[in-house]
C-alpha cells in the first residue's frame, strides 16, 4: 500500500473516531477489595480512570451490613480522591424497610445523591424476598430526590418467568422514579439492540446503558456468564480455544472484541457505556482513550 493510500485510510479512521468522540461517555464499577494491597490497587484504578472524566463511578457490596459499611467508606474515599460522583449499590435482600429508610437518610445527609438500587441475591436459595428493586426505588424517592440507577437484563433475569414479565418489572422501576437502567454484560450486540427497542415499545423512555465487561480471562468469563444467564457466542469459544495459559493474548483479543462492540453500538446511537472494571484500569483506560472519552 502506498503512503498516500495509507494516510487516506488513516484520515477516514480518524474522522470516524472523531465523530464518535463527540457522542459517548463512560461510567465505571468497582467492588470492595478484600485486603489493603488490593484496596490500594482499587484506588489507583479509580484515580487513573478519573482522568477520563466519567459520568460516575459505582461501588458494589455484599448482602450483610458489614459489607455495606465498607462500601460507604470506599465510596467516600473514591469521591475524595477523584471528585467524581460515586454511587453505592444498595440492595434490599436482607434489610427491613426501616433499616433501608435509615440508610437512605444517612446517605443523603452525608452528601450521597446517587444510588444503584438492586434487589440483591441471598445465599439461601429458598429465601423469600419481602422487597424488590421496585420497592427500593419507591422508598428512596420518598426519602429524597436521589439519582437512581437500576439493573436491566437483555437476556432476561435468571429468575424471571419470561422476557415480558422482566420488561414489565423494569417498567415499574422506571415509573417509580429510576433515572436510567444499566444492563447486565453481553457479547451479542443484536441482543442488546432488540432489548432496547423492546423497552421503547413498552414506554420505557430512560436511557438503557450497556454494561461492558472486559475480557481478562476467558475461563473466568465463562463462570460469570453461567451465573448471570449470559450467552457467549460460539465464535468466541473458537477464538479463545487453546489460550488457557496465555492470558496476555486473551487480553489483546478481548480488547479487540470490546472495541468492535463499542464502535457498533455507538453507530446505533448508544451514547453511554458502563464498564465492569473488576478493579483494573489498564485495558478499560486504553479502550476509552481510543474512543476519546
C-alpha atoms as a printed R data frame, in Angstrom:
    type eleno elety resid chain resno       x       y      z
1   ATOM     1    CA   UNK     A     1   0.000   0.000  0.000
2   ATOM     2    CA   UNK     A     2   1.391   3.411 -0.954
3   ATOM     3    CA   UNK     A     3   1.999   6.158  1.588
4   ATOM     4    CA   UNK     A     4  -0.817   8.272  0.092
5   ATOM     5    CA   UNK     A     5  -3.290   5.412  0.372
6   ATOM     6    CA   UNK     A     6  -2.277   4.651  3.944
7   ATOM     7    CA   UNK     A     7  -2.688   8.278  5.016
8   ATOM     8    CA   UNK     A     8  -6.053   8.419  3.220
9   ATOM     9    CA   UNK     A     9  -7.374   5.448  5.202
10  ATOM    10    CA   UNK     A    10  -5.883   6.877  8.389
11  ATOM    11    CA   UNK     A    11  -7.736  10.150  7.772
12  ATOM    12    CA   UNK     A    12 -11.008   8.265  7.301
13  ATOM    13    CA   UNK     A    13 -10.465   6.314 10.533
14  ATOM    14    CA   UNK     A    14  -9.592   9.494 12.430
15  ATOM    15    CA   UNK     A    15 -12.721  11.177 11.107
16  ATOM    16    CA   UNK     A    16 -14.866   8.232 12.245
17  ATOM    17    CA   UNK     A    17 -13.286   8.235 15.700
18  ATOM    18    CA   UNK     A    18 -13.702  11.998 15.996
19  ATOM    19    CA   UNK     A    19 -17.390  11.634 15.195
20  ATOM    20    CA   UNK     A    20 -17.723   9.011 17.936
21  ATOM    21    CA   UNK     A    21 -15.694  11.058 20.411
22  ATOM    22    CA   UNK     A    22 -18.308  13.813 20.407
23  ATOM    23    CA   UNK     A    23 -21.120  11.459 21.311
24  ATOM    24    CA   UNK     A    24 -20.133   8.993 24.013
25  ATOM    25    CA   UNK     A    25 -19.436   8.989 27.763
26  ATOM    26    CA   UNK     A    26 -18.455   6.347 30.284
27  ATOM    27    CA   UNK     A    27 -19.004   5.211 33.862
28  ATOM    28    CA   UNK     A    28 -17.159   2.558 35.864
29  ATOM    29    CA   UNK     A    29 -17.977  -0.023 38.513
30  ATOM    30    CA   UNK     A    30 -15.698  -1.215 41.326
31  ATOM    31    CA   UNK     A    31 -16.122  -3.696 44.175
32  ATOM    32    CA   UNK     A    32 -14.753  -3.525 47.759
33  ATOM    33    CA   UNK     A    33 -11.295  -5.077 47.948
34  ATOM    34    CA   UNK     A    34 -10.503  -7.881 50.392
35  ATOM    35    CA   UNK     A    35  -7.188  -6.559 51.716
36  ATOM    36    CA   UNK     A    36  -5.047  -3.430 51.915
37  ATOM    37    CA   UNK     A    37  -2.950  -4.233 48.843
38  ATOM    38    CA   UNK     A    38  -5.992  -4.870 46.658
39  ATOM    39    CA   UNK     A    39  -7.664  -1.763 48.056
40  ATOM    40    CA   UNK     A    40  -4.638   0.280 47.042
41  ATOM    41    CA   UNK     A    41  -4.980  -1.132 43.524
42  ATOM    42    CA   UNK     A    42  -8.670  -0.202 43.523
43  ATOM    43    CA   UNK     A    43  -7.952   3.436 44.389
44  ATOM    44    CA   UNK     A    44  -5.125   3.582 41.831
45  ATOM    45    CA   UNK     A    45  -7.556   2.327 39.188
46  ATOM    46    CA   UNK     A    46 -10.179   4.888 40.202
47  ATOM    47    CA   UNK     A    47  -7.652   7.730 40.060
48  ATOM    48    CA   UNK     A    48  -6.441   6.599 36.639
49  ATOM    49    CA   UNK     A    49  -9.969   6.266 35.242
50  ATOM    50    CA   UNK     A    50 -10.977   9.629 36.705
51  ATOM    51    CA   UNK     A    51  -8.715  11.193 34.042
52  ATOM    52    CA   UNK     A    52 -11.418  10.212 31.544
53  ATOM    53    CA   UNK     A    53 -13.931  12.472 33.326
54  ATOM    54    CA   UNK     A    54 -16.540   9.738 33.744
55  ATOM    55    CA   UNK     A    55 -20.238  10.374 34.299
56  ATOM    56    CA   UNK     A    56 -19.985   8.493 37.604
57  ATOM    57    CA   UNK     A    57 -18.382   5.589 39.494
58  ATOM    58    CA   UNK     A    58 -20.350   2.892 41.309
59  ATOM    59    CA   UNK     A    59 -19.302   0.532 44.090
60  ATOM    60    CA   UNK     A    60 -20.904  -2.873 44.715
61  ATOM    61    CA   UNK     A    61 -21.346  -4.673 48.025
62  ATOM    62    CA   UNK     A    62 -22.472  -7.932 49.602
63  ATOM    63    CA   UNK     A    63 -25.718  -8.570 51.406
64  ATOM    64    CA   UNK     A    64 -24.632  -8.066 55.015
65  ATOM    65    CA   UNK     A    65 -24.327  -4.756 56.826
66  ATOM    66    CA   UNK     A    66 -20.566  -5.019 57.326
67  ATOM    67    CA   UNK     A    67 -20.079  -5.004 53.568
68  ATOM    68    CA   UNK     A    68 -22.453  -2.061 53.251
69  ATOM    69    CA   UNK     A    69 -20.378  -0.032 55.700
70  ATOM    70    CA   UNK     A    70 -17.235  -0.934 53.743
71  ATOM    71    CA   UNK     A    71 -18.910   0.165 50.532
72  ATOM    72    CA   UNK     A    72 -19.760   3.524 52.063
73  ATOM    73    CA   UNK     A    73 -16.145   4.069 53.158
74  ATOM    74    CA   UNK     A    74 -14.868   3.230 49.672
75  ATOM    75    CA   UNK     A    75 -17.469   5.474 48.029
76  ATOM    76    CA   UNK     A    76 -16.388   8.326 50.295
77  ATOM    77    CA   UNK     A    77 -12.667   7.772 49.633
78  ATOM    78    CA   UNK     A    78 -13.072   7.459 45.865
79  ATOM    79    CA   UNK     A    79 -15.042  10.701 45.761
80  ATOM    80    CA   UNK     A    80 -12.463  12.458 47.940
81  ATOM    81    CA   UNK     A    81  -9.568  11.237 45.773
82  ATOM    82    CA   UNK     A    82 -11.162  11.864 42.373
83  ATOM    83    CA   UNK     A    83 -14.025  14.337 42.728
84  ATOM    84    CA   UNK     A    84 -16.159  12.023 40.582
85  ATOM    85    CA   UNK     A    85 -19.777  11.334 41.613
86  ATOM    86    CA   UNK     A    86 -19.679   7.889 43.228
87  ATOM    87    CA   UNK     A    87 -22.824   5.825 43.758
88  ATOM    88    CA   UNK     A    88 -23.075   2.991 46.280
89  ATOM    89    CA   UNK     A    89 -25.023  -0.109 45.339
90  ATOM    90    CA   UNK     A    90 -27.910  -0.636 47.724
91  ATOM    91    CA   UNK     A    91 -29.857  -3.893 47.971
92  ATOM    92    CA   UNK     A    92 -32.942  -4.781 49.959
93  ATOM    93    CA   UNK     A    93 -32.465  -8.546 50.154
94  ATOM    94    CA   UNK     A    94 -31.569  -8.775 53.851
95  ATOM    95    CA   UNK     A    95 -32.805  -5.459 55.242
96  ATOM    96    CA   UNK     A    96 -36.091  -4.289 56.697
97  ATOM    97    CA   UNK     A    97 -37.967  -1.274 55.384
98  ATOM    98    CA   UNK     A    98 -36.982   0.704 58.488
99  ATOM    99    CA   UNK     A    99 -33.301  -0.177 58.085
100 ATOM   100    CA   UNK     A   100 -33.354   0.909 54.450
101 ATOM   101    CA   UNK     A   101 -35.013   4.204 55.401
102 ATOM   102    CA   UNK     A   102 -32.222   4.850 57.897
103 ATOM   103    CA   UNK     A   103 -29.548   4.007 55.329
104 ATOM   104    CA   UNK     A   104 -31.131   6.268 52.703
105 ATOM   105    CA   UNK     A   105 -31.375   9.183 55.153
106 ATOM   106    CA   UNK     A   106 -27.766   8.608 56.218
107 ATOM   107    CA   UNK     A   107 -26.581   8.664 52.606
108 ATOM   108    CA   UNK     A   108 -28.486  11.837 51.801
109 ATOM   109    CA   UNK     A   109 -27.324  13.625 54.949
110 ATOM   110    CA   UNK     A   110 -23.719  12.675 54.087
111 ATOM   111    CA   UNK     A   111 -23.862  14.082 50.573
112 ATOM   112    CA   UNK     A   112 -24.553  10.918 48.584
113 ATOM   113    CA   UNK     A   113 -27.131  11.773 45.951
114 ATOM   114    CA   UNK     A   114 -26.730   8.826 43.551
115 ATOM   115    CA   UNK     A   115 -27.607   5.199 44.296
116 ATOM   116    CA   UNK     A   116 -27.684   1.975 42.297
117 ATOM   117    CA   UNK     A   117 -30.861   0.273 43.557
118 ATOM   118    CA   UNK     A   118 -30.972  -3.534 43.382
119 ATOM   119    CA   UNK     A   119 -32.903  -6.379 44.925
120 ATOM   120    CA   UNK     A   120 -29.753  -8.378 45.667
121 ATOM   121    CA   UNK     A   121 -29.213 -12.118 45.971
122 ATOM   122    CA   UNK     A   122 -29.343 -14.280 49.069
123 ATOM   123    CA   UNK     A   123 -27.007 -17.150 49.897
124 ATOM   124    CA   UNK     A   124 -30.151 -19.105 50.794
125 ATOM   125    CA   UNK     A   125 -31.696 -20.442 47.578
126 ATOM   126    CA   UNK     A   126 -35.060 -20.764 49.360
127 ATOM   127    CA   UNK     A   127 -35.053 -17.151 50.520
128 ATOM   128    CA   UNK     A   128 -38.455 -15.435 50.147
129 ATOM   129    CA   UNK     A   129 -37.980 -11.833 49.121
130 ATOM   130    CA   UNK     A   130 -40.079  -9.318 51.019
131 ATOM   131    CA   UNK     A   131 -38.875  -6.398 48.874
132 ATOM   132    CA   UNK     A   132 -37.708  -5.963 45.316
133 ATOM   133    CA   UNK     A   133 -35.795  -3.251 43.463
134 ATOM   134    CA   UNK     A   134 -39.076  -1.529 42.576
135 ATOM   135    CA   UNK     A   135 -39.931  -1.237 46.278
136 ATOM   136    CA   UNK     A   136 -36.471   0.145 46.986
137 ATOM   137    CA   UNK     A   137 -36.826   2.813 44.284
138 ATOM   138    CA   UNK     A   138 -40.171   3.867 45.778
139 ATOM   139    CA   UNK     A   139 -38.611   4.060 49.239
140 ATOM   140    CA   UNK     A   140 -35.620   6.112 48.057
141 ATOM   141    CA   UNK     A   141 -37.810   8.615 46.226
142 ATOM   142    CA   UNK     A   142 -39.914   9.065 49.380
143 ATOM   143    CA   UNK     A   143 -36.795   9.945 51.363
144 ATOM   144    CA   UNK     A   144 -35.227  12.381 48.870
145 ATOM   145    CA   UNK     A   145 -34.756  13.084 45.183
146 ATOM   146    CA   UNK     A   146 -31.939  10.581 44.661
147 ATOM   147    CA   UNK     A   147 -30.489   9.973 41.210
148 ATOM   148    CA   UNK     A   148 -31.220   6.258 40.814
149 ATOM   149    CA   UNK     A   149 -29.760   3.634 38.504
150 ATOM   150    CA   UNK     A   150 -31.389   0.210 38.198
151 ATOM   151    CA   UNK     A   151 -30.440  -3.040 36.502
152 ATOM   152    CA   UNK     A   152 -31.752  -4.356 33.182
153 ATOM   153    CA   UNK     A   153 -31.300  -7.755 31.572
154 ATOM   154    CA   UNK     A   154 -31.107  -8.027 27.754
155 ATOM   155    CA   UNK     A   155 -31.144 -11.829 28.047
156 ATOM   156    CA   UNK     A   156 -33.749 -11.814 30.854
157 ATOM   157    CA   UNK     A   157 -33.091 -12.084 34.585
158 ATOM   158    CA   UNK     A   158 -32.321 -15.706 35.565
159 ATOM   159    CA   UNK     A   159 -35.302 -15.753 37.946
160 ATOM   160    CA   UNK     A   160 -37.814 -14.021 35.666
161 ATOM   161    CA   UNK     A   161 -40.822 -16.012 34.431
162 ATOM   162    CA   UNK     A   162 -40.240 -14.779 30.878
163 ATOM   163    CA   UNK     A   163 -38.950 -11.790 28.899
164 ATOM   164    CA   UNK     A   164 -42.303  -9.993 29.048
165 ATOM   165    CA   UNK     A   165 -42.507 -10.118 32.849
166 ATOM   166    CA   UNK     A   166 -38.900  -8.916 33.022
167 ATOM   167    CA   UNK     A   167 -39.713  -5.881 30.865
168 ATOM   168    CA   UNK     A   168 -42.790  -5.137 32.993
169 ATOM   169    CA   UNK     A   169 -40.598  -5.228 36.104
170 ATOM   170    CA   UNK     A   170 -38.160  -2.760 34.540
171 ATOM   171    CA   UNK     A   171 -41.075  -0.544 33.523
172 ATOM   172    CA   UNK     A   172 -42.277  -0.487 37.151
173 ATOM   173    CA   UNK     A   173 -38.829   0.572 38.385
174 ATOM   174    CA   UNK     A   174 -38.666   3.385 35.842
175 ATOM   175    CA   UNK     A   175 -42.204   4.565 36.582
176 ATOM   176    CA   UNK     A   176 -41.274   4.629 40.282
177 ATOM   177    CA   UNK     A   177 -38.501   7.114 39.571
178 ATOM   178    CA   UNK     A   178 -35.384   5.358 38.267
179 ATOM   179    CA   UNK     A   179 -33.296   7.737 36.147
180 ATOM   180    CA   UNK     A   180 -31.563   5.127 33.985
181 ATOM   181    CA   UNK     A   181 -31.111   1.397 33.532
182 ATOM   182    CA   UNK     A   182 -27.721  -0.282 33.236
183 ATOM   183    CA   UNK     A   183 -27.662  -3.689 31.605
184 ATOM   184    CA   UNK     A   184 -26.053  -6.943 32.526
185 ATOM   185    CA   UNK     A   185 -22.979  -7.532 30.363
186 ATOM   186    CA   UNK     A   186 -23.452  -9.166 26.965
187 ATOM   187    CA   UNK     A   187 -21.419 -10.024 23.862
188 ATOM   188    CA   UNK     A   188 -24.096 -10.133 21.189
189 ATOM   189    CA   UNK     A   189 -24.900  -6.533 20.298
190 ATOM   190    CA   UNK     A   190 -28.077  -7.556 18.444
191 ATOM   191    CA   UNK     A   191 -29.489  -8.899 21.714
192 ATOM   192    CA   UNK     A   192 -28.925  -5.509 23.374
193 ATOM   193    CA   UNK     A   193 -30.407  -3.579 20.438
194 ATOM   194    CA   UNK     A   194 -33.540  -5.766 20.364
195 ATOM   195    CA   UNK     A   195 -33.891  -5.285 24.112
196 ATOM   196    CA   UNK     A   196 -33.559  -1.508 23.767
197 ATOM   197    CA   UNK     A   197 -36.224  -1.499 21.038
198 ATOM   198    CA   UNK     A   198 -38.490  -3.591 23.250
199 ATOM   199    CA   UNK     A   199 -38.045  -1.099 26.080
200 ATOM   200    CA   UNK     A   200 -39.140   1.747 23.799
201 ATOM   201    CA   UNK     A   201 -42.186  -0.238 22.653
202 ATOM   202    CA   UNK     A   202 -43.147  -0.591 26.320
203 ATOM   203    CA   UNK     A   203 -42.770   3.143 27.009
204 ATOM   204    CA   UNK     A   204 -39.544   2.756 28.974
205 ATOM   205    CA   UNK     A   205 -38.042   6.073 27.983
206 ATOM   206    CA   UNK     A   206 -34.962   6.314 30.204
207 ATOM   207    CA   UNK     A   207 -31.539   5.575 28.779
208 ATOM   208    CA   UNK     A   208 -30.652   1.872 28.622
209 ATOM   209    CA   UNK     A   209 -26.896   1.957 29.203
210 ATOM   210    CA   UNK     A   210 -24.991  -1.148 28.065
211 ATOM   211    CA   UNK     A   211 -22.850  -2.836 30.704
212 ATOM   212    CA   UNK     A   212 -19.456  -3.758 29.264
213 ATOM   213    CA   UNK     A   213 -17.290  -6.476 30.819
214 ATOM   214    CA   UNK     A   214 -13.585  -6.506 29.842
215 ATOM   215    CA   UNK     A   215 -12.205  -9.918 28.971
216 ATOM   216    CA   UNK     A   216  -9.176 -10.623 31.133
217 ATOM   217    CA   UNK     A   217  -9.564 -14.395 31.384
218 ATOM   218    CA   UNK     A   218 -11.954 -16.449 29.241
219 ATOM   219    CA   UNK     A   219 -12.380 -19.177 31.865
220 ATOM   220    CA   UNK     A   220 -13.385 -16.514 34.387
221 ATOM   221    CA   UNK     A   221 -15.750 -15.031 31.819
222 ATOM   222    CA   UNK     A   222 -17.473 -18.383 31.307
223 ATOM   223    CA   UNK     A   223 -18.089 -18.646 35.056
224 ATOM   224    CA   UNK     A   224 -19.569 -15.146 35.158
225 ATOM   225    CA   UNK     A   225 -21.793 -15.920 32.165
226 ATOM   226    CA   UNK     A   226 -23.095 -19.125 33.712
227 ATOM   227    CA   UNK     A   227 -24.056 -17.324 36.921
228 ATOM   228    CA   UNK     A   228 -25.848 -14.500 35.134
229 ATOM   229    CA   UNK     A   229 -27.669 -16.226 32.266
230 ATOM   230    CA   UNK     A   230 -25.476 -14.521 29.658
231 ATOM   231    CA   UNK     A   231 -24.817 -16.294 26.364
232 ATOM   232    CA   UNK     A   232 -21.332 -16.392 24.862
233 ATOM   233    CA   UNK     A   233 -21.307 -16.551 21.034
234 ATOM   234    CA   UNK     A   234 -19.796 -19.710 19.556
235 ATOM   235    CA   UNK     A   235 -17.205 -17.704 17.634
236 ATOM   236    CA   UNK     A   236 -15.720 -16.526 20.943
237 ATOM   237    CA   UNK     A   237 -15.139 -20.119 22.041
238 ATOM   238    CA   UNK     A   238 -13.273 -20.677 18.775
239 ATOM   239    CA   UNK     A   239 -11.125 -17.564 19.142
240 ATOM   240    CA   UNK     A   240 -10.078 -18.365 22.712
241 ATOM   241    CA   UNK     A   241  -9.580 -22.097 22.180
242 ATOM   242    CA   UNK     A   242  -6.080 -23.216 23.187
243 ATOM   243    CA   UNK     A   243  -5.264 -19.952 25.014
244 ATOM   244    CA   UNK     A   244  -5.936 -21.066 28.596
245 ATOM   245    CA   UNK     A   245  -2.306 -20.483 29.581
246 ATOM   246    CA   UNK     A   246  -1.825 -17.338 27.519
247 ATOM   247    CA   UNK     A   247  -3.588 -14.542 29.365
248 ATOM   248    CA   UNK     A   248  -1.656 -11.829 27.533
249 ATOM   249    CA   UNK     A   249  -3.094 -12.925 24.180
250 ATOM   250    CA   UNK     A   250  -6.541 -13.290 25.742
251 ATOM   251    CA   UNK     A   251  -6.429  -9.684 26.925
252 ATOM   252    CA   UNK     A   252  -5.407  -8.421 23.478
253 ATOM   253    CA   UNK     A   253  -8.183 -10.376 21.758
254 ATOM   254    CA   UNK     A   254 -10.662  -9.314 24.426
255 ATOM   255    CA   UNK     A   255  -9.775  -5.658 23.862
256 ATOM   256    CA   UNK     A   256 -10.401  -6.032 20.141
257 ATOM   257    CA   UNK     A   257 -13.832  -7.578 20.814
258 ATOM   258    CA   UNK     A   258 -14.810  -4.699 23.095
259 ATOM   259    CA   UNK     A   259 -13.601  -2.087 20.617
260 ATOM   260    CA   UNK     A   260 -15.835  -3.584 17.923
261 ATOM   261    CA   UNK     A   261 -18.789  -3.737 20.315
262 ATOM   262    CA   UNK     A   262 -18.459  -0.105 21.369
263 ATOM   263    CA   UNK     A   263 -17.994   1.064 17.791
264 ATOM   264    CA   UNK     A   264 -21.056  -0.836 16.563
265 ATOM   265    CA   UNK     A   265 -23.231   0.248 19.476
266 ATOM   266    CA   UNK     A   266 -22.240   3.896 19.116
267 ATOM   267    CA   UNK     A   267 -23.190   3.769 15.435
268 ATOM   268    CA   UNK     A   268 -26.615   2.566 16.629
269 ATOM   269    CA   UNK     A   269 -26.966   5.668 18.798
270 ATOM   270    CA   UNK     A   270 -25.622   4.448 22.153
271 ATOM   271    CA   UNK     A   271 -24.050   7.394 23.956
272 ATOM   272    CA   UNK     A   272 -23.067   5.995 27.362
273 ATOM   273    CA   UNK     A   273 -21.203   2.856 28.409
274 ATOM   274    CA   UNK     A   274 -20.837   1.365 31.886
275 ATOM   275    CA   UNK     A   275 -17.682  -0.707 32.410
276 ATOM   276    CA   UNK     A   276 -17.449  -3.506 34.971
277 ATOM   277    CA   UNK     A   277 -13.772  -2.898 35.688
278 ATOM   278    CA   UNK     A   278 -13.084  -5.763 38.137
279 ATOM   279    CA   UNK     A   279 -10.945  -3.088 39.859
280 ATOM   280    CA   UNK     A   280  -8.498  -2.953 36.949
281 ATOM   281    CA   UNK     A   281  -7.873   0.082 34.780
282 ATOM   282    CA   UNK     A   282  -5.326  -0.712 32.062
283 ATOM   283    CA   UNK     A   283  -7.493  -2.249 29.324
284 ATOM   284    CA   UNK     A   284 -10.550  -0.134 30.058
285 ATOM   285    CA   UNK     A   285  -8.470   3.052 30.129
286 ATOM   286    CA   UNK     A   286  -6.790   2.187 26.823
287 ATOM   287    CA   UNK     A   287 -10.077   1.424 25.086
288 ATOM   288    CA   UNK     A   288 -11.695   4.603 26.370
289 ATOM   289    CA   UNK     A   289  -8.715   6.672 25.249
290 ATOM   290    CA   UNK     A   290  -9.007   5.144 21.789
291 ATOM   291    CA   UNK     A   291 -12.546   6.468 21.572
292 ATOM   292    CA   UNK     A   292 -11.589   9.786 23.094
293 ATOM   293    CA   UNK     A   293 -13.611   9.511 26.305
